[in-house]
Amino acid sequence: MEDDDAAPHLPMDILYKIPTHISDPASLARLASSCKFWRNLIKDPAFLERLRRRHRDHGFTPSLLLGFFYQDKKRSSSDLWKYYIDKTRCLAPSFMRMSELSHFVGNKSARNAIKPLSLETFIPGLGASLNFYKPIASQDNFLVLRRQSEVATPNGQALNDLLCVCNPLTGETFEIPSHRYVPPDHYALFVTNDVNIYGCMSQSFQLTGIWIKKGDRFICECYSSKTGTWTRSQGVPHLMHGLYLVSSSATASGGVIHWLCGSWKQMSLTHIATLHIGNMELSYLELPPEAKRNKAPVLGSSADGGILLLIVQGLQMLLWKHSNALGTDSSSWVLSERIDMRSSLPQRVATLGIRAKVRLEMFRGKSGTVVLWIDEEGLFVFSLSDRSMRRIDSAHVTKKYFLCPYEIDWLSCLAITNLVVDGSLSLDAERQKTQGRWRTLMGRNLATNGAS
């Protein structure tokens, strides 16, 4: 444009509608930087407030995923030796930024220039306090770290886990007291946005430990950041007779935890079991027929609270969505997308066709991020939003790490892209801190995404 203040030559009612169709804060930030007209429109408090209320109706928001925290799966003797030599040495989890992952197209991929950051970069002064802690869960800015004890009691029972919840965006850490029982089978993290009587926002979290006894009984104990104590949930629900639980399939969101279940009689996956933490009740949802014939689907939760189911058939990926508003039977499933991955996969894998070994590892429904394991190639990140593929690293390196995707909440993403300024949205004090601390990191993400 000749004049930075000049508006594009379109009717004003059309111009005002264009940004409302963009849900990703990174894309909004790029549009806002193009000229003053878009910048003034997007930073208008009324526009941001409407967008904040409507963002759940949009699809995936890729910029919510900032990267991956990871830690060695196994404590190496060299790390232990360093720990004993210098107890101030930080061996806390490291962080791999999305902006450092190279794009992969066909058989061409730039060499990864990964420069992992220590958790101490975001939480200064950690020292050795979180050495050997593994990231096990994250939701809306918060990260759960766990250190399992390798020492057992005289009767052979494992000692309690050492737990910590931190917020890398704000640099906060929360020490979690030990619970009364042996380590649970699963941990689930739930984050809520609270508004006080003065209209100020803050975040609180609930960490839930789930014990699955004899494969079909559920016992829960919950830690609340508001009370600072563990509370045993009432009731011990039992899994429906004739079903078995796929414990590794758990996904948590909005106060519920979903698992894939199979039928002992059919010896195949048939249902999704949902545990409602508030009232400790189980509900069931029948899988769509295509998923019942698949051996390794993965579950996810969408921004609007719906259940997402992702399966791989050959070199295609099928995304199914179920909304609670639609009903509870299998007919309420909708095939949302059918994605052909051949143009994104390594050329050697694409030529193998149905013989290629591609396995789903992780799925995050808010950002639309899928982590794939490709045999003899390693781990890759695939975006359901723009169909881009990024290599995490080679098979040799990534086998020794435990990866945990780090997604942030939508309002914090607006803050670190500098779209929220001078009270244009009622940010809490902690989110205001994020604007300066993570702006450089998000700037690198924007530069990388903008070049793609």
N, C-alpha and C positions, 0 to 999 in steps of 0.2 A: 504494500500500500504506500501511496505517496505521503500520506499524513498518518502519523501514528494514532491520532485521535479519530480518524475517519472510520465510520462503520462500513462493513461490507454492503454491497448494493443489493440488499434484500429487504422485503417488508419487515418492519420491526417486530411484528408478532411472530414471524418465523425465526428471526434472530434470537428472540428470548426463549424459544423452545429448543434450540440446538443444544445448549449445555445441559438441559434437563435429561437428555438421552445419554449422557456420559456419567457413569457411576464410579469410575476409577479416579481417585484423587490425583494420581500421577498424570493422567491424560488431561484433567482439568488444569493442573499446574502448567503443562506445556501450552495449553490454549491461552491461559491467562498471561503467559509471557510473550505472546505473539504481538499484542497491541494493547493500548490503553482501553479501548472499547471493551474487549473481552475481559480484561483485568478488572475493570470497574464493575462489570456485570457479575462476574463470578464471585468477587469479594463482597458483593452487596449482602448485608446480614440477612435480609429477607430471602434471598435466593439460597444461601447456605442453609438456612433453617428449613426451608421446604425440601431441599435436597437431603438433609439429614433424616427427615421423616420418611422420605421415599426410597432411600438407598436399598432397603431390604427387598424391594420389588424388582431390582435389577438382577442381572446374572452375576458372573464371577467378577471379582475385583483383584486382579493379579498383584497390584502393588501392596496389598496387605501382607504378602509374604516377603519379609525382609531377608530371609536366609535360613540357615540351619545351624543349630548348636549341636555339637558332637563331643564325644569322649571315647577313649579307648574302651572296647568291650572287656579287655583283660588287662589287669595291672601288670605291666612288664617289670622285670627285675631291675632294669636300668632306671625306670621312673621311681621305683621304691628306694633305690640306692640314693638317687638325688634328693628324695624326700628326707631321708635320714641325715644326709650330709647338711642340707640347708632347709630347715623347716619353714623358712619364709618364702621359699620358691613356690610360685603359683602354678599348680597343675590342675586348675579348674577347667571346666569345659571350654572349648574354643568355638568361634563363630565363623561361619563361611557365608559371605555376602552373596546375594543373588547377582549383584553387579560384577562379581569376579568370575562367574561361571560363563564359559565361552559358548556361543551359539553353535549348534551343530546342524548342518544341512547336508543331507546325503552322505557322501564319504569324506566331506571336508569339515574340519573343525580346527579352530585356532587352539594353540596350546594354552591350557589353563594357567593363568598367572595368579593362582590362589594365594592370598596372603592372609591366613587365618588370624583372627583377632582373639585374644583371651577375654574371658568374661570379666577379668580385672580391668579391661579397657572401659567397660560400661559401669562397673562397680568398683571404684578405686579403693585401695586399701584391703583387698581380700586377703593377700598373703597366702598362707597355706590353709585357710579356714575351710575352703571348699575343694581341697585336693581330692581327686578320684571320685567326685560326685558325678553321676550320670544324668543327663537331661531325659526325663521320662514323659513329660506332658507339657503342653503350653496352650494357652487360650487368652486372646485379647490382652496382649502385652505381658502377661505373667508366665513364668517358667518354673516348673517343678524339678528340683534336683534331688537325687536319691543316692545314698551311699549304703550299700548292703554290707553287713558285717560278715566277715569270713570266719568268725569264731562262733562256736555253738556252745550251748549250755551242757552240763554233764549228762543230761538225758537225751542229748542229740538235737534239741530244738534250736533253730536259728535265733539270734538276738534281734531286737527291734531295729528297724531301719533308722538311719539318720536322714532327716528330711529338711529341706529348705525351699522356700518359695521366694523368687526374686522378680523384680521388674526392671529389666535392662534399660527400658526407656527412661526411667526416672532415677535409676541407681539404688533403689530400695531393696533390702533383703528382709525376710521374715523367717525367723527361726521357729520351726514347728516342734512342739514337745512330743516326746515319744508316746505312742499309744500303748495300751495294756496288753496287746496280743502279739502273736508271731506275725512276721511280715505278710501283708495281704497278697492276693493274687493279682489285683489291679488297683491302680490309683486313677481317679478321675478328678479333673479340675473344672469348677464352674465359676465364672466371673459375672458379677452383676454391676450395673450402673445405678448408683443411689443419688437421689436429689433431696437435699435437706429443706427445711422450711424457708430458707433464704434463697432457694433456687440454685444453689451451688452443687455441682456434680462431684462425685467421687466414686471410686471403684472398690469393691470388696470381693473376697473370694471364699469359696468353700472347697476344701480338699477332702475327697471321699475315698476311703479304703474299702475294697470289696473282697470278701472272702467267699470262695465257692466251695462248699463242703460236699464231698462225695459226688461232685459234678452236677448237682441239681439244686442245692440249697444256697441262698444268698444271705450273707450277713454283712451289714454296712456300719461303718463308724465315720462320722463327719467332723472335720475341724473347721471352725468358722473364724475368719480373721476379725470379726466383730467382737466375739466373746473370748477368743484366744484359748478355747478348750475343745477337746474331743467329746462327741456325744454319740452314744450307741443308738442306732435307729431301731424303732419298734417293728416287730414282725420279722419272720423268716420265710419269704416266699419260696415255693418249690417250682422247678421247671416242669412244664407239662409232660405227663407220662408219655414215653415213647420217643422223646426228643433228646438229642445230645447237643452240648454247647461247644462252639468253636471259640475258645477263649481268646485267641490272638486277634479276633476280628472286632474287638470292642471299639466303639466310638462314642464320645460323650458330648452333649450339647443341651443347653436349656433345662438342666435338672433331670435329664434322663440319660441312660446308657443303653446302647443298642448292641446286640450280638447276633451273629449268624447262627442258626440252629439247623441240625439235620435230623432226619428220621432214621432210627435204628432199623426199622423194617425195610425202608427203601435204600438205605445207605447212601443218601444224597442230601444236599441242602434243600430245605423246604420252607423255612420260616425265618423271620427276624423276631427275636425276643427283646422286649423293651422293659427295662427296670426303671420305674418311677421312684426316685429317691425320696420325694416328699412323703408319700404314703406307703412306700415299700410294697408296691403291687407290680405284677408282671402283666404285660399285654403282648399279643402276638399278631404278626402280619405275615400273610403268605407271600412267598416270593413269586415274581413273574415266571412263566414256564421256561424262558430262555436262561434265567439265572439258575434254575434247578438243575440244568444240564451242565453247568459250568462248575469246575472244581475250585476255582480261586477268585471269587468276586471280592470286592472291598466295599466297605460302607463309608459314608460321609454324611455331613449335615449341611444343608444350604443356609444362606443368610436369613431366610424367612422361617427356618425351623423345620423344613421338610427333610425327609430321608432320601439320600442319594445312594444309588447302587451302581457300581462301575464294574464291567466285565470285559475281558479280552476274548475275541473270537478270531483266531488267525492273526492277521495284522490289522484288524479293526477293533475299535473300542466302542462299547455301547454304554450310554449313560441313561439310567432309569431314574425317575423321580416320583416320589409318593408324598402327597400332602395330606395332613390329618383332616383337612376340610373335605377331601374327596371321599373318605370312607376308610374302612379297615380291611377290605378284602383285596385279593390279587388283581381284580379288574380295575382298581383305582391307580395302578401303576401306569405311568406315561413314559414311553420311549422318547426322551428329550433330544438325544443326539446320537448319530452314528458317525464315528470319526475314522477316516482312513489314515493310518499312520505311515504308509509306505514312503511318502515323500519326505518324511521327517526322520526316519530310521537310518542307521548306517547302511550303505549300499550293500554290503555283504549280507546283512540281515534281511533286507528287503528282497534280495534275489532268492533267499531260501523259502520265502512264502510261508505256507502253513507249517513247514518244518522248523521255522525260527522259534527259539525259546525266549519268549517275552513274558515276564512275570510282574504283576502289580505288587508294589511294596507298600506305598502310602498314598492316601488321597485326602486332600483338604478342600472341603466344599465351598468355603467362602472365597478363597483365592483361585479355585479351579486348578490347583497344582497336583500333579500326579508324579510319583516317583516310580520309575520302572527299572527292573533289573533285566539286562539283556545279556544272555549267555555269551561269554568270551569277550564282552565289551565293557561291562561295568554298570554303574548307576547313572541314570539320566533323569532330568526333570522335564516333564512335558506339561505345557500350558493348554488347558482346554479353552482358554479365552482367545489366544491368537495362534494356536497350533505350533508354537515354537518349541524346539528341543534344545536343552542345554546339558552338557556333560558335567556330572559332578566330579568324577575321577575314574581312574582305571579300576578294573576288577581287583587287582592286587592290593591297591591301597585301601579301598573302601570296605573290604571284608572285615577289617579290624576295628571299624568305628560303629558307634550307635548314633544314628542321626535323629534329630528331633526338629521338625519344621517350626519356624517361629513366625506366627501370624500376629499382627496387631489389630486393634479394633479400628473401625472406620473413622471415628472422630479423631483419634490420635494420628491417623494417617493424614487427615486434613491438616492437623497442626504441624506435623513435621514437613509437609510440603509448603508450609508458610501461606496457606490459603486462609487460615484463621488468624486474624490480627486485631489488636486493640479492642477486644471484647465483642467482635462480630458474632461469636458464639460464646455461650456461658461455659468456658473451660474451667475445670478445677485447677488448683495450683500445681498439681503434679503434671498435668498435661501441658501446662505452660512451660514447664522445665524442658519438655521434650523438643520444643521448637528450636532451641539452640544446640542441644546435645547431639541430635541425630540429623540435623539439616545437611551436613556434609555427606553422610551415608546415603540419604535419600537423593541428594544431588547426583551421586554416582549412578544410582538406580535409574534416574530420569535420563541421564546421558546415555546409558547403555540401551534402555528401552527405546529412546528416541532414535538411536542409530539403527535399530533393527527394522 
